[in-house]
Amino acid sequence: MPGIDEISDGMTTAPWILGISASHDGAACLLHGHDLVVAIKEERVARVRRKRVLAGDPAACAIYCLQAAGLRIEDIDRVAITVQGESGASSHDLARNPLLRSVASARVLRVPHHAAHAVSAFAASGFRDAAVLVVDDTGSPFEDLWPSEKALVGRNAAGSWECLSTYYAEGTTLTPIDKQLYEHGAWTAGKPGMPRFRSLGGMYAAAGQQIFGQPLEGGKVMGLAPYGACRFRAQDFFDVTPDGLRFLDTVPARISGGERWPGDRSLNCDLARSVQQALEVALLHTARQLRRKLATPRLCYAGGVALNGVANERLLGEAGFDDVFLYPAADDGGCAVGAAYWALWQMTDENAHTRMTADQGGRDYSKAEIVKAAEVVDGIRLMPTADPAGEAAARLLDGQIIGWFIGRSEFGPRALGQRSILCDPRRAAAKDELNARVKKREAFRPFAPAILREAAADWFDLACGNDDSPFMMRVSSFKAARRAAVPAVVHVDGSGRLQTVSKRDNALFYDLIAECGRRSGVPMLLNTSFNGKDEPIVETPQHALRTMLATGLDACVFSDFVAVPQ
């Protein structure tokens, strides 16, 4: 595999590495040696959902990272870039980028898309070695792959794009095991009606397009699935062959005339349930094959499809691995981190093997910045507090819905108690109130339970007894006897997208849940992302205050203040 020239260049201090994911979910990060100093998605800064980053344009997320560390681009030892698309396209020409053109030759490393996904998960897992699974809609074209990856698929793959990859990772090496590609332009194809598809990510996206008119709404499809029945079998979506999955046009042909949601409710619910079941079948087959090929009992998993918590729970319990690490920034944003760590490994030949237990990528905001935000946003009253957890608990148990803005923002797409909207899960009406008034989204969509980790086994039936879900990457079944106590976070099938919270990794959020538990007997809160309809999660205090007013929240709690509408 290609590395960086002159990897031993006499550095005696930890290198600074800027990682960039040029993708529809663009992001940047900054490493200082093995330490992830800052990481953020472009959408959080630009305030446009799924804001694309092009390598040829200066990205706001990269500027954010440099400013957070007090660095200039000239201070960066390496720039690592991964591109979803053709890296040779003019839009990805670094010579066009005024931020990066000064480092556009010797100090730049390009990393293929799936390889960056794989490294992101392995670098965060803490494992000494592991199998790695990457599944998404589309990655890099054949021409941009490493020679070792090209050798797996042969010369006749020219013009094709990666969509599923497996690797063996050990130390600072990444060995490709298998790679499935699809023909250019066939990720999803054919409209109107349900598009045809040639990847697992494309299959799920095609269902999203058919049901909601939006291919990138996998979360909606997963949320709708429990309302339907399996009208279509997994075999209607694909054949399993010795060379991988061969996708079929059976389902698009049969439902090409169906109406979008909320029309044709029966068909749309059944399609969602069927595509979810087909995804689980395909992932379990792939993971079990990988387990048979490799001796390691550990699995790392990333790629956009890895955000499907229902399938993840089955992988934990049924794939045959002893330990499965689910990387929280599994979408394309995480590729920035993978690219950066790959560059670091080429420079140092060292992997710290440190397990990631908290997702806190953004920068800190000072008291002065919060006060200034309250002065800028009209209609805000800011009150100091020495007990944010106690103040928030009192409001929540009084029936309020609050914003919670404490610490550094999450890098991944899940709100984990740093940029969250919270309410009491015992209130049966809370789900409908949140969906209708605050989030302004479909009534079927569930909300996540955040629970003290030590209480999880008392409330949930957990795969393999594993009570660790710090990144909200699993959908677990509530114990039947517990469901009536927390109706706002129990989905129609009795499940919840589980987040376990520890004192070590998120002390104030833990204290808040614990205080609510002491007062109510329920050590759990409803936790959803701090954003309005069609908006990214808030990043700054000003974003939070404006969103509080726009969504009708009762308050927003900071570490030293409580803000309320005047």
C-alpha positions in Angstrom: 0.0 0.0 0.0 1.2 3.5 -0.8 2.4 5.6 2.1 4.0 9.1 2.5 7.4 9.6 1.2 10.2 10.1 3.7 8.1 8.9 6.6 11.0 9.3 9.0 11.7 13.0 8.5 13.4 13.7 11.8 10.3 14.8 13.7 10.9 14.8 17.4 7.5 16.1 18.4 4.0 14.7 17.8 2.9 15.6 14.2 -0.2 17.7 13.5 -2.4 16.0 10.9 -5.4 17.6 9.3 -7.9 15.0 8.0 -10.6 16.0 5.5 -13.6 13.9 4.2 -14.6 15.4 0.8 -18.1 13.9 0.6 -21.8 14.7 0.8 -21.3 14.4 4.6 -18.1 16.5 4.6 -16.0 16.8 7.7 -12.6 17.6 9.1 -10.5 16.7 12.1 -7.1 17.5 13.6 -4.8 15.0 15.2 -1.8 15.8 17.4 0.0 12.6 17.4 -2.5 9.9 18.6 -4.8 12.5 20.2 -7.9 13.6 18.3 -7.9 17.3 19.2 -11.0 18.3 17.3 -13.5 16.9 14.7 -16.6 18.4 13.2 -18.8 18.0 10.2 -19.3 20.7 7.6 -23.0 20.9 8.2 -22.6 22.0 11.8 -20.6 25.0 10.8 -22.2 25.9 7.5 -25.7 25.2 9.0 -26.8 23.2 5.9 -27.7 19.6 6.4 -25.4 17.1 4.6 -23.2 20.0 3.3 -20.9 18.6 0.7 -17.1 19.3 0.9 -15.0 19.4 -2.3 -11.3 19.1 -2.0 -10.9 22.0 -4.4 -12.8 24.4 -2.2 -11.9 25.7 1.3 -14.1 23.9 3.9 -15.5 25.7 6.9 -15.0 22.6 9.0 -11.2 22.6 8.2 -11.0 26.2 9.1 -12.9 25.5 12.4 -10.4 22.8 13.3 -7.4 25.0 12.7 -8.9 27.9 14.6 -9.8 25.6 17.6 -6.2 24.6 17.9 -4.8 28.0 17.2 -2.9 26.8 14.1 -2.2 27.9 10.6 -2.1 25.6 7.6 1.6 26.1 7.6 1.8 24.4 11.0 0.3 21.2 9.7 2.7 18.3 9.1 0.4 16.3 6.9 -3.0 16.7 5.2 -4.9 13.5 4.7 -7.9 13.5 2.3 -10.4 11.0 1.3 -12.8 11.6 -1.5 -16.2 10.1 -2.1 -16.2 10.3 -5.9 -13.5 10.6 -8.5 -10.4 12.2 -6.8 -9.1 13.3 -10.1 -12.1 15.5 -10.9 -11.4 19.2 -11.2 -13.6 19.9 -8.2 -11.2 18.0 -6.0 -8.0 19.7 -7.4 -6.1 21.0 -4.3 -4.4 23.6 -6.5 -7.8 25.4 -6.6 -8.1 25.4 -2.9 -6.7 28.7 -1.3 -6.5 27.0 2.1 -4.6 23.9 1.0 -2.7 24.9 -2.2 0.5 25.7 -0.3 0.6 22.0 1.0 -0.8 20.4 -2.1 2.2 18.3 -3.0 4.7 16.7 -0.5 2.5 17.0 2.6 -0.7 15.5 1.2 -1.9 11.9 1.4 -5.0 10.6 -0.4 -6.8 7.6 1.1 -9.6 5.5 -0.6 -13.0 6.0 0.8 -13.6 2.5 2.3 -10.1 2.3 3.6 -10.7 5.5 5.5 -13.9 4.1 7.0 -12.0 1.0 8.0 -9.1 2.8 9.7 -11.5 5.2 11.5 -13.2 2.2 13.2 -10.1 0.2 14.0 -8.2 3.2 15.3 -11.0 4.0 17.7 -11.6 0.3 18.8 -8.5 -0.2 20.9 -8.1 -3.7 19.4 -4.7 -5.1 18.6 -6.2 -6.8 15.6 -9.7 -7.1 14.1 -11.8 -8.0 11.1 -13.3 -4.8 9.6 -16.6 -4.5 7.7 -17.5 -1.4 5.7 -20.9 -1.0 4.1 -22.3 2.1 2.5 -24.1 3.3 -0.6 -21.0 4.2 -2.7 -17.3 4.8 -2.0 -14.3 5.3 -4.3 -14.1 4.3 -8.0 -11.8 1.4 -8.9 -9.2 3.8 -10.3 -8.7 5.4 -6.8 -8.2 2.1 -4.9 -5.0 0.8 -3.5 -3.2 -1.8 -5.7 -3.9 -4.4 -3.1 -7.6 -3.6 -3.4 -7.6 -3.6 -7.2 -6.0 -7.1 -7.1 -9.0 -8.5 -5.3 -11.5 -7.5 -8.1 -9.4 -7.8 -11.3 -8.9 -5.5 -14.2 -12.4 -5.9 -15.6 -13.7 -3.8 -12.6 -12.5 -0.6 -14.3 -15.3 2.0 -14.1 -16.9 0.3 -11.0 -17.3 1.7 -7.5 -16.9 0.1 -4.1 -19.9 -0.5 -1.9 -18.9 -3.3 0.5 -15.4 -4.0 1.8 -13.9 -6.3 4.4 -10.4 -6.0 5.8 -8.0 -7.5 8.4 -6.5 -4.8 10.6 -3.5 -5.4 12.8 -1.2 -2.7 14.4 -0.8 -0.1 11.6 -1.6 -2.4 8.7 -4.8 -2.8 6.8 -5.2 -5.9 4.5 -8.1 -6.0 2.1 -10.0 -9.4 2.3 -12.9 -8.8 -0.1 -14.5 -6.0 -2.0 -17.8 -5.7 -3.9 -18.3 -3.1 -6.5 -21.1 -1.9 -8.7 -21.1 -0.5 -12.2 -20.8 3.2 -12.5 -24.2 5.0 -12.2 -26.1 2.0 -10.8 -26.0 2.8 -7.1 -29.7 3.7 -7.6 -31.1 4.1 -11.1 -34.4 4.4 -12.8 -37.2 6.9 -12.0 -40.1 7.5 -11.5 -41.0 4.8 -9.0 -38.6 2.8 -6.8 -35.1 3.0 -8.3 -33.1 -0.1 -9.1 -30.1 -0.6 -6.9 -26.7 -2.4 -6.9 -25.5 -2.0 -3.3 -26.9 -2.6 0.2 -26.8 1.2 0.8 -28.4 1.7 -2.5 -31.1 -0.9 -1.6 -32.0 1.0 1.5 -31.8 4.3 -0.3 -34.1 3.1 -3.0 -36.7 2.2 -0.4 -36.3 5.7 1.1 -36.8 7.2 -2.3 -39.9 5.1 -2.9 -41.5 5.8 0.5 -40.5 9.3 1.3 -39.1 10.7 -2.0 -35.6 11.1 -0.3 -32.9 8.5 -0.8 -30.8 9.6 2.3 -33.5 9.1 4.9 -32.5 5.6 6.2 -33.5 6.6 9.7 -37.1 7.1 8.6 -37.2 3.7 6.9 -35.8 2.0 10.0 -38.4 3.7 12.2 -41.3 2.8 9.9 -40.3 -0.9 9.5 -41.9 -2.2 12.7 -45.3 -1.0 11.5 -45.2 -3.4 8.5 -44.9 -7.0 7.5 -42.4 -8.8 5.2 -44.3 -8.6 2.0 -41.1 -9.2 0.1 -38.4 -11.8 1.0 -34.7 -11.1 1.1 -34.4 -13.3 -2.0 -36.5 -10.7 -3.9 -33.9 -8.1 -3.2 -30.7 -10.1 -4.0 -29.2 -13.5 -4.6 -26.3 -14.7 -2.5 -23.5 -16.0 -4.8 -19.9 -17.1 -4.2 -18.8 -13.7 -5.5 -21.1 -11.8 -3.1 -24.5 -10.3 -3.4 -26.2 -10.1 -6.8 -28.9 -7.5 -6.6 -32.3 -8.0 -8.4 -34.9 -5.7 -9.9 -37.9 -7.8 -8.6 -39.1 -5.4 -5.9 -38.8 -2.1 -7.9 -40.7 -3.9 -10.8 -43.5 -5.0 -8.5 -44.1 -1.6 -6.7 -43.2 0.9 -9.4 -46.6 2.6 -9.1 -46.9 2.9 -5.4 -47.7 6.2 -3.7 -45.3 7.9 -1.3 -45.9 8.3 2.4 -48.4 9.0 3.9 -50.2 7.4 0.9 -50.5 3.7 0.5 -49.7 3.1 4.1 -49.8 -0.7 3.9 -47.4 -1.0 1.0 -45.0 1.6 2.4 -44.9 0.0 5.8 -44.4 -3.4 4.3 -41.6 -2.2 2.0 -39.8 -0.6 5.0 -40.1 -3.9 7.0 -39.0 -6.0 4.0 -35.9 -3.9 3.2 -34.9 -3.9 6.8 -35.2 -7.7 7.0 -33.3 -8.1 3.8 -30.5 -5.8 5.1 -30.2 -7.9 8.3 -30.0 -11.1 6.3 -27.3 -9.7 4.0 -25.2 -8.2 6.9 -25.3 -11.4 9.0 -24.3 -13.5 6.0 -21.4 -11.2 5.2 -20.2 -10.9 8.8 -20.4 -14.7 9.3 -18.4 -15.3 6.2 -15.8 -12.8 7.4 -15.7 -14.6 10.8 -15.0 -17.9 9.0 -12.2 -16.4 7.0 -10.3 -14.8 9.8 -9.1 -16.1 13.1 -9.7 -12.9 15.0 -12.8 -12.8 17.3 -13.1 -9.0 17.0 -15.1 -7.0 14.5 -15.0 -3.2 13.7 -17.9 -1.9 11.6 -18.3 1.5 9.8 -19.9 3.0 6.8 -23.3 4.7 6.5 -25.2 1.4 6.7 -23.6 0.9 10.2 -26.0 3.5 11.6 -28.8 1.0 11.3 -29.1 0.1 15.0 -31.6 -2.8 14.5 -29.1 -4.6 12.3 -26.3 -3.8 14.6 -28.0 -5.5 17.5 -28.3 -8.7 15.5 -24.6 -8.5 14.5 -23.7 -8.2 18.2 -25.7 -11.3 19.1 -25.5 -13.5 16.0 -22.5 -12.8 13.8 -20.1 -15.0 15.9 -17.7 -12.4 17.1 -16.8 -12.0 20.7 -16.4 -8.2 20.6 -17.9 -5.8 18.1 -16.9 -2.1 18.0 -19.5 0.2 16.3 -17.8 3.5 15.3 -20.1 6.4 16.2 -19.1 8.6 13.2 -19.9 5.7 10.9 -21.1 8.0 8.1 -18.8 9.8 5.7 -17.8 12.4 8.3 -15.8 9.7 10.1 -13.6 9.2 7.0 -11.8 12.4 7.9 -10.6 10.7 11.1 -9.7 7.5 9.3 -7.6 9.3 6.7 -5.8 11.2 9.4 -4.9 8.1 11.4 -3.7 6.4 8.3 -1.3 9.3 7.6 -0.1 9.1 11.2 0.5 5.4 11.0 2.5 5.9 7.8 4.6 8.5 9.6 5.2 6.8 12.9 4.3 3.1 12.5 2.6 3.3 15.8 -1.0 2.6 16.9 -1.9 3.7 20.5 -4.6 1.0 20.7 -6.8 3.3 22.8 -10.5 2.5 23.0 -12.8 5.4 22.2 -15.5 5.7 24.9 -16.9 9.2 24.4 -17.8 11.2 21.2 -16.7 14.8 21.9 -15.3 16.3 18.8 -16.2 20.0 18.9 -14.4 22.8 20.8 -15.3 24.2 24.2 -17.4 27.4 24.6 -16.6 29.8 27.4 -19.0 31.5 29.9 -18.3 34.8 28.0 -19.3 33.3 24.7 -22.6 32.1 26.2 -23.3 35.5 27.8 -22.6 37.2 24.5 -24.9 34.8 22.6 -27.7 35.7 25.0 -27.1 39.3 24.3 -27.2 38.8 20.6 -30.4 36.7 20.5 -33.5 38.7 21.3 -36.0 37.3 23.8 -33.6 35.5 26.1 -33.2 35.7 29.9 -30.0 34.1 31.2 -29.8 33.0 34.8 -26.6 31.6 36.5 -26.7 28.2 38.2 -24.3 26.3 40.3 -26.3 23.0 39.9 -27.2 22.5 36.2 -28.1 18.8 36.8 -30.4 19.7 39.7 -32.0 22.6 37.8 -32.6 20.5 34.7 -34.0 17.6 36.7 -36.6 19.8 38.4 -37.7 21.2 35.1 -37.9 17.8 33.4 -39.9 16.2 36.2 -42.2 19.2 36.1 -43.1 18.3 32.5 -40.8 20.7 30.6 -38.9 20.0 27.4 -35.4 21.4 27.6 -32.3 21.9 25.6 -29.0 20.6 27.1 -25.8 22.3 25.8 -22.8 21.1 27.9 -19.3 20.3 26.8 -17.9 19.6 23.4 -20.3 18.7 20.6 -20.6 15.2 19.2 -18.8 14.4 16.0 -21.1 11.6 14.9 -24.8 12.1 14.0 -26.2 11.1 17.4 -26.8 13.5 20.2 -25.2 11.9 23.2 -25.8 14.5 26.0 -23.8 17.4 24.8 -26.2 18.8 22.2 -29.5 17.2 23.2 -33.2 17.9 23.7 -34.5 16.1 26.8 -37.7 15.3 28.4 -39.2 12.8 31.0 -39.8 9.4 29.3 -42.7 8.6 31.6 -44.9 11.2 29.9 -46.9 9.3 27.3 -47.8 12.4 25.4 -44.2 13.5 25.2 -43.4 11.6 22.0 -46.3 13.2 20.0 -45.6 16.6 21.5 -42.0 16.4 20.4 -42.7 15.1 16.9 -45.5 17.6 16.3 -44.4 20.8 18.0 -40.7 20.7 18.5 -39.2 18.4 15.7 -42.1 18.8 13.3 -41.6 15.3 11.9 -43.6 12.1 11.2 -45.5 10.8 14.1 -44.2 7.2 13.7 -40.6 8.2 14.5 -39.3 7.0 17.8 -37.0 8.8 20.4 -34.0 7.3 22.2 -33.7 6.3 25.8 -30.5 7.5 27.6 -30.0 5.3 30.7 -27.3 4.9 33.4 -25.1 2.1 32.1 -25.4 0.1 35.4 -29.2 0.1 35.0 -29.3 -1.0 31.4 -29.6 -4.7 32.1 -32.6 -4.1 34.4 -34.5 -2.4 31.6 -33.4 -4.1 28.3 -32.9 -7.5 26.9 -29.4 -7.1 25.6 -27.6 -9.1 22.9 -25.1 -11.5 24.5 -25.6 -9.7 27.8 -23.5 -6.7 26.4 -24.7 -3.6 28.3 -22.4 -1.2 26.5 -24.0 1.3 24.1 -22.3 4.7 24.6 -22.9 5.9 21.1 -26.6 5.1 20.6 -25.7 2.6 17.8 -27.9 -0.2 19.0 -31.7 -0.8 19.0 -32.5 -3.1 21.9 -35.7 -4.6 23.2 -37.1 -3.3 26.5 -38.0 -5.9 29.0 -41.8 -6.4 28.7 -42.5 -5.5 32.3 -40.6 -2.2 32.0 -42.3 -0.8 28.9 -45.3 0.8 30.5 -43.1 2.9 32.8 -41.5 4.8 29.9 -44.0 5.1 27.0 -42.3 8.1 25.4 -39.2 6.0 24.4 -40.7 2.6 23.6 -41.2 2.0 19.9 -44.2 0.2 18.6 -42.2 -3.1 18.6 -41.1 -2.7 22.2 -37.6 -1.5 21.3 -35.5 1.6 22.0 -32.3 3.1 20.4 -30.2 2.6 23.5 -27.6 5.0 24.9 -25.8 4.0 28.0 -24.2 6.8 30.0 -21.2 6.5 32.4 -19.9 8.9 35.0 -16.4 8.7 33.5 -17.3 9.7 30.0 -20.1 12.3 30.5 -20.2 13.3 34.2 -22.9 16.1 34.1 -25.2 14.1 31.9 -24.8 11.1 34.1 -25.5 13.3 37.2 -28.7 14.6 35.5 -30.0 11.1 34.7 -29.1 9.9 38.2 -30.8 12.8 39.8 -34.0 12.2 37.8 -33.7 8.5 38.8 -33.5 9.4 42.5 -36.6 11.6 42.3 -38.7 9.5 39.9 -37.4 5.9 40.2 -36.6 5.9 36.5 -32.8 6.3 35.7 -33.6 7.3 32.1 -34.3 10.3 29.9 -35.7 10.8 26.5 -32.8 12.1 24.4 -33.0 13.5 20.9 -30.9 15.8 18.8 -30.8 19.5 19.5 -32.1 20.8 16.2 -35.2 22.0 14.4 -36.8 20.5 11.3 -34.3 20.1 8.4 -31.5 21.7 10.4 -28.2 20.3 11.6 -27.6 19.8 15.3 -26.6 23.0 17.0 -23.0 23.8 17.5 -22.6 27.2 19.1 -24.5 28.8 22.1 -26.1 31.2 19.6 -27.4 28.3 17.5 -28.8 26.7 20.7 -30.6 29.8 21.8 -32.2 30.5 18.4 -33.3 26.9 18.2 -34.8 27.0 21.7 -37.0 29.9 20.6 -37.9 28.5 17.2 -38.9 25.1 18.6 -40.7 26.3 21.7 -38.4 24.7 24.2 -39.1 25.6 27.8 -35.4 26.3 28.7 -31.8 25.6 27.6 -29.3 24.4 30.3 -25.6 25.3 30.0 -23.0 24.2 32.5 -23.2 27.6 34.3 -26.5 29.1 33.1 -30.1 28.4 32.4 -31.6 30.3 29.5 -35.4 30.8 29.2 -37.6 32.7 26.8 -38.5 36.1 28.1 
